[in-house]
Amino acid sequence: MTGLHRDTVLRLLVLAGQRCEVLMGRVIRNVPVKDVQCDEIWGFVQKKEGHKWPEEARDESIGDAYCFVAIERHSKLVLNFALGRRNQATTDAFIEGLRLATAPQWFQITTDGFAPYIPAIDATLSDRVDYGMLIKVYASPREGEARYSPPDVVDAIPKPILGTPDRKRICTSHVERQNLTMRMQIRRLTRLTNAFSKKWENLWAALCLHFGWYNFCRVHRTLRVTPAMQAGIADHVWDIQELLAR
């Protein structure tokens, strides 16, 4: 279509992702927030974790790759994201980035029941947050659904962790809807295809480009403006040319 080699296009996309990463690190700082929701979305590089050969077991450049996402409930702005293993180290780095993105004022934060969030938030955000977890209880998968269909959620229990969070606001629905947007808009995260990333840096660049476009270029259907405009860090809808130029 372009007359360019595939690898040339990929290198350009990696460069675009790097520029979006720098832009968001510079612009999304000290943003006033009220409700923040965090979640992780699964992906993989080269092959799924269970398909690795024994000699590849310690190679963390391939296998499962989780994207941690923090979204502000009211503006829908993605405040921070991180890519890595679903472990304490990635969680710590993710929460540290979230501290830089948010203003030093009190807000409420909600996560799922992933245990490493507790020490990470306690160590990094305890001076500015009320923290609650939404603990989901799942039913056993029915026959034939175990592989491709998630189990049914039979209950969701709000659990205060730090401070005095409002139980009615302990919710992860908005960030989970953001997960659907990612699956639909990022081909590398589409399930059951051969479009998965072959390199870690390519997946990271795709995420950076997506979130740059989502925050500054995509008009949210409910808000009628971009998340960046709703959050007060942009005054108009950007196009891709402006996103990359900045």
Contacts in CASP RR format, 6 or more apart in sequence:
PFRMAT RR
TARGET T0000
AUTHOR 0000-0000-0000
METHOD contacts of the structure
MODEL  1
MTGLHRDTVLRLLVLAGQRCEVLMGRVIRNVPVKDVQCDEIWGFVQKKEG
HKWPEEARDESIGDAYCFVAIERHSKLVLNFALGRRNQATTDAFIEGLRL
ATAPQWFQITTDGFAPYIPAIDATLSDRVDYGMLIKVYASPREGEARYSP
PDVVDAIPKPILGTPDRKRICTSHVERQNLTMRMQIRRLTRLTNAFSKKW
ENLWAALCLHFGWYNFCRVHRTLRVTPAMQAGIADHVWDIQELLAR
2 9 0 8 1.000
10 202 0 8 1.000
13 202 0 8 1.000
13 205 0 8 1.000
13 206 0 8 1.000
13 209 0 8 1.000
14 201 0 8 1.000
14 202 0 8 1.000
14 205 0 8 1.000
16 205 0 8 1.000
16 209 0 8 1.000
16 244 0 8 1.000
17 204 0 8 1.000
17 205 0 8 1.000
17 206 0 8 1.000
17 208 0 8 1.000
17 209 0 8 1.000
18 205 0 8 1.000
18 208 0 8 1.000
19 244 0 8 1.000
20 208 0 8 1.000
20 209 0 8 1.000
20 211 0 8 1.000
20 212 0 8 1.000
20 213 0 8 1.000
20 243 0 8 1.000
20 244 0 8 1.000
21 204 0 8 1.000
21 208 0 8 1.000
23 212 0 8 1.000
23 243 0 8 1.000
23 246 0 8 1.000
24 208 0 8 1.000
24 211 0 8 1.000
24 212 0 8 1.000
24 215 0 8 1.000
25 100 0 8 1.000
25 101 0 8 1.000
27 228 0 8 1.000
27 233 0 8 1.000
28 77 0 8 1.000
28 79 0 8 1.000
28 80 0 8 1.000
28 101 0 8 1.000
28 215 0 8 1.000
28 233 0 8 1.000
29 100 0 8 1.000
29 101 0 8 1.000
30 101 0 8 1.000
30 102 0 8 1.000
30 103 0 8 1.000
30 104 0 8 1.000
31 72 0 8 1.000
31 77 0 8 1.000
31 79 0 8 1.000
31 101 0 8 1.000
31 102 0 8 1.000
31 103 0 8 1.000
31 231 0 8 1.000
31 233 0 8 1.000
32 102 0 8 1.000
32 103 0 8 1.000
32 105 0 8 1.000
33 72 0 8 1.000
33 75 0 8 1.000
33 79 0 8 1.000
33 102 0 8 1.000
33 103 0 8 1.000
33 107 0 8 1.000
34 72 0 8 1.000
34 73 0 8 1.000
34 74 0 8 1.000
34 107 0 8 1.000
34 108 0 8 1.000
35 72 0 8 1.000
35 73 0 8 1.000
35 74 0 8 1.000
35 107 0 8 1.000
35 108 0 8 1.000
35 109 0 8 1.000
35 110 0 8 1.000
35 169 0 8 1.000
36 70 0 8 1.000
36 71 0 8 1.000
36 72 0 8 1.000
36 73 0 8 1.000
36 79 0 8 1.000
36 98 0 8 1.000
36 102 0 8 1.000
36 107 0 8 1.000
36 108 0 8 1.000
36 109 0 8 1.000
36 110 0 8 1.000
36 129 0 8 1.000
37 70 0 8 1.000
37 71 0 8 1.000
37 73 0 8 1.000
37 109 0 8 1.000
37 110 0 8 1.000
37 111 0 8 1.000
37 171 0 8 1.000
37 172 0 8 1.000
37 173 0 8 1.000
37 174 0 8 1.000
37 175 0 8 1.000
38 68 0 8 1.000
38 69 0 8 1.000
38 70 0 8 1.000
38 71 0 8 1.000
38 94 0 8 1.000
38 98 0 8 1.000
38 109 0 8 1.000
38 110 0 8 1.000
38 111 0 8 1.000
38 112 0 8 1.000
38 117 0 8 1.000
38 172 0 8 1.000
38 175 0 8 1.000
39 68 0 8 1.000
39 69 0 8 1.000
39 111 0 8 1.000
39 112 0 8 1.000
39 172 0 8 1.000
39 175 0 8 1.000
39 176 0 8 1.000
39 178 0 8 1.000
39 179 0 8 1.000
40 66 0 8 1.000
40 67 0 8 1.000
40 68 0 8 1.000
40 69 0 8 1.000
40 86 0 8 1.000
40 112 0 8 1.000
40 114 0 8 1.000
41 66 0 8 1.000
41 67 0 8 1.000
41 69 0 8 1.000
41 179 0 8 1.000
41 182 0 8 1.000
41 183 0 8 1.000
41 189 0 8 1.000
42 64 0 8 1.000
42 65 0 8 1.000
42 66 0 8 1.000
42 86 0 8 1.000
43 64 0 8 1.000
43 65 0 8 1.000
43 66 0 8 1.000
43 67 0 8 1.000
43 189 0 8 1.000
43 196 0 8 1.000
43 203 0 8 1.000
44 62 0 8 1.000
44 63 0 8 1.000
44 64 0 8 1.000
44 65 0 8 1.000
44 196 0 8 1.000
44 197 0 8 1.000
45 61 0 8 1.000
45 62 0 8 1.000
45 63 0 8 1.000
45 65 0 8 1.000
45 196 0 8 1.000
45 197 0 8 1.000
45 198 0 8 1.000
45 199 0 8 1.000
45 200 0 8 1.000
45 203 0 8 1.000
46 62 0 8 1.000
46 63 0 8 1.000
46 196 0 8 1.000
46 197 0 8 1.000
46 198 0 8 1.000
47 62 0 8 1.000
47 63 0 8 1.000
48 63 0 8 1.000
48 64 0 8 1.000
49 63 0 8 1.000
49 64 0 8 1.000
50 63 0 8 1.000
52 59 0 8 1.000
52 62 0 8 1.000
52 63 0 8 1.000
56 62 0 8 1.000
60 85 0 8 1.000
61 200 0 8 1.000
64 85 0 8 1.000
64 86 0 8 1.000
65 83 0 8 1.000
65 84 0 8 1.000
65 85 0 8 1.000
65 197 0 8 1.000
65 200 0 8 1.000
65 203 0 8 1.000
66 83 0 8 1.000
66 84 0 8 1.000
66 85 0 8 1.000
66 86 0 8 1.000
66 90 0 8 1.000
67 81 0 8 1.000
67 82 0 8 1.000
67 83 0 8 1.000
67 84 0 8 1.000
67 182 0 8 1.000
67 207 0 8 1.000
68 81 0 8 1.000
68 82 0 8 1.000
68 83 0 8 1.000
68 84 0 8 1.000
68 90 0 8 1.000
68 91 0 8 1.000
68 94 0 8 1.000
69 78 0 8 1.000
69 80 0 8 1.000
69 81 0 8 1.000
69 175 0 8 1.000
69 178 0 8 1.000
69 179 0 8 1.000
69 182 0 8 1.000
70 78 0 8 1.000
70 79 0 8 1.000
70 80 0 8 1.000
70 81 0 8 1.000
70 94 0 8 1.000
70 98 0 8 1.000
70 101 0 8 1.000
70 175 0 8 1.000
71 77 0 8 1.000
71 78 0 8 1.000
71 79 0 8 1.000
71 174 0 8 1.000
71 175 0 8 1.000
71 178 0 8 1.000
72 79 0 8 1.000
72 227 0 8 1.000
72 231 0 8 1.000
73 171 0 8 1.000
73 174 0 8 1.000
74 230 0 8 1.000
75 223 0 8 1.000
75 227 0 8 1.000
75 230 0 8 1.000
75 231 0 8 1.000
75 232 0 8 1.000
76 174 0 8 1.000
76 178 0 8 1.000
76 220 0 8 1.000
76 222 0 8 1.000
76 223 0 8 1.000
76 227 0 8 1.000
76 230 0 8 1.000
77 215 0 8 1.000
77 227 0 8 1.000
77 228 0 8 1.000
77 230 0 8 1.000
77 231 0 8 1.000
77 233 0 8 1.000
78 178 0 8 1.000
78 211 0 8 1.000
78 214 0 8 1.000
78 215 0 8 1.000
78 227 0 8 1.000
79 98 0 8 1.000
79 101 0 8 1.000
79 102 0 8 1.000
80 94 0 8 1.000
80 97 0 8 1.000
80 98 0 8 1.000
80 100 0 8 1.000
80 101 0 8 1.000
81 94 0 8 1.000
81 207 0 8 1.000
81 211 0 8 1.000
82 90 0 8 1.000
82 93 0 8 1.000
82 94 0 8 1.000
82 97 0 8 1.000
83 90 0 8 1.000
83 200 0 8 1.000
83 203 0 8 1.000
83 204 0 8 1.000
83 207 0 8 1.000
84 90 0 8 1.000
86 114 0 8 1.000
87 116 0 8 1.000
88 116 0 8 1.000
88 119 0 8 1.000
88 120 0 8 1.000
91 114 0 8 1.000
91 116 0 8 1.000
91 117 0 8 1.000
91 120 0 8 1.000
92 116 0 8 1.000
92 120 0 8 1.000
92 123 0 8 1.000
92 124 0 8 1.000
94 120 0 8 1.000
95 117 0 8 1.000
95 120 0 8 1.000
95 121 0 8 1.000
95 124 0 8 1.000
95 125 0 8 1.000
96 124 0 8 1.000
98 124 0 8 1.000
98 125 0 8 1.000
99 124 0 8 1.000
99 125 0 8 1.000
102 128 0 8 1.000
104 128 0 8 1.000
105 128 0 8 1.000
106 128 0 8 1.000
106 129 0 8 1.000
106 130 0 8 1.000
107 128 0 8 1.000
107 129 0 8 1.000
107 130 0 8 1.000
108 129 0 8 1.000
108 130 0 8 1.000
108 131 0 8 1.000
108 132 0 8 1.000
108 165 0 8 1.000
108 166 0 8 1.000
108 169 0 8 1.000
109 121 0 8 1.000
109 125 0 8 1.000
109 129 0 8 1.000
109 130 0 8 1.000
109 131 0 8 1.000
109 132 0 8 1.000
110 131 0 8 1.000
110 132 0 8 1.000
110 133 0 8 1.000
110 134 0 8 1.000
110 165 0 8 1.000
110 169 0 8 1.000
110 170 0 8 1.000
110 171 0 8 1.000
110 172 0 8 1.000
111 117 0 8 1.000
111 121 0 8 1.000
111 131 0 8 1.000
111 132 0 8 1.000
111 133 0 8 1.000
111 134 0 8 1.000
111 172 0 8 1.000
112 133 0 8 1.000
112 134 0 8 1.000
112 135 0 8 1.000
112 136 0 8 1.000
112 172 0 8 1.000
113 133 0 8 1.000
113 134 0 8 1.000
113 135 0 8 1.000
113 136 0 8 1.000
117 133 0 8 1.000
118 133 0 8 1.000
118 161 0 8 1.000
121 129 0 8 1.000
121 131 0 8 1.000
121 161 0 8 1.000
121 162 0 8 1.000
122 162 0 8 1.000
125 131 0 8 1.000
126 162 0 8 1.000
129 162 0 8 1.000
129 163 0 8 1.000
130 160 0 8 1.000
130 162 0 8 1.000
130 163 0 8 1.000
130 164 0 8 1.000
130 165 0 8 1.000
130 166 0 8 1.000
131 160 0 8 1.000
131 161 0 8 1.000
131 162 0 8 1.000
131 163 0 8 1.000
131 165 0 8 1.000
132 158 0 8 1.000
132 159 0 8 1.000
132 160 0 8 1.000
132 161 0 8 1.000
132 162 0 8 1.000
132 165 0 8 1.000
132 170 0 8 1.000
133 158 0 8 1.000
133 159 0 8 1.000
133 161 0 8 1.000
133 170 0 8 1.000
134 156 0 8 1.000
134 157 0 8 1.000
134 158 0 8 1.000
134 159 0 8 1.000
134 170 0 8 1.000
134 171 0 8 1.000
134 172 0 8 1.000
135 156 0 8 1.000
135 157 0 8 1.000
135 158 0 8 1.000
135 159 0 8 1.000
136 153 0 8 1.000
136 155 0 8 1.000
136 156 0 8 1.000
136 157 0 8 1.000
137 153 0 8 1.000
137 154 0 8 1.000
137 155 0 8 1.000
137 156 0 8 1.000
137 157 0 8 1.000
138 151 0 8 1.000
138 152 0 8 1.000
138 153 0 8 1.000
138 154 0 8 1.000
139 151 0 8 1.000
139 152 0 8 1.000
139 153 0 8 1.000
139 154 0 8 1.000
140 151 0 8 1.000
141 149 0 8 1.000
141 151 0 8 1.000
145 151 0 8 1.000
148 191 0 8 1.000
148 192 0 8 1.000
158 167 0 8 1.000
158 170 0 8 1.000
159 170 0 8 1.000
160 167 0 8 1.000
160 170 0 8 1.000
181 214 0 8 1.000
182 189 0 8 1.000
182 210 0 8 1.000
183 189 0 8 1.000
183 190 0 8 1.000
183 191 0 8 1.000
185 210 0 8 1.000
185 214 0 8 1.000
186 206 0 8 1.000
186 207 0 8 1.000
186 210 0 8 1.000
187 193 0 8 1.000
187 195 0 8 1.000
188 195 0 8 1.000
188 196 0 8 1.000
188 197 0 8 1.000
188 202 0 8 1.000
188 203 0 8 1.000
188 206 0 8 1.000
197 203 0 8 1.000
197 206 0 8 1.000
212 243 0 8 1.000
213 240 0 8 1.000
213 243 0 8 1.000
214 227 0 8 1.000
215 226 0 8 1.000
215 227 0 8 1.000
215 228 0 8 1.000
216 226 0 8 1.000
216 228 0 8 1.000
216 234 0 8 1.000
216 237 0 8 1.000
216 238 0 8 1.000
216 243 0 8 1.000
217 226 0 8 1.000
217 237 0 8 1.000
217 238 0 8 1.000
217 239 0 8 1.000
217 240 0 8 1.000
217 243 0 8 1.000
218 226 0 8 1.000
219 225 0 8 1.000
219 226 0 8 1.000
219 237 0 8 1.000
220 226 0 8 1.000
220 227 0 8 1.000
220 230 0 8 1.000
223 229 0 8 1.000
223 230 0 8 1.000
225 237 0 8 1.000
226 234 0 8 1.000
226 237 0 8 1.000
226 238 0 8 1.000
228 234 0 8 1.000
228 238 0 8 1.000
229 235 0 8 1.000
229 236 0 8 1.000
229 237 0 8 1.000
238 246 0 8 1.000
END
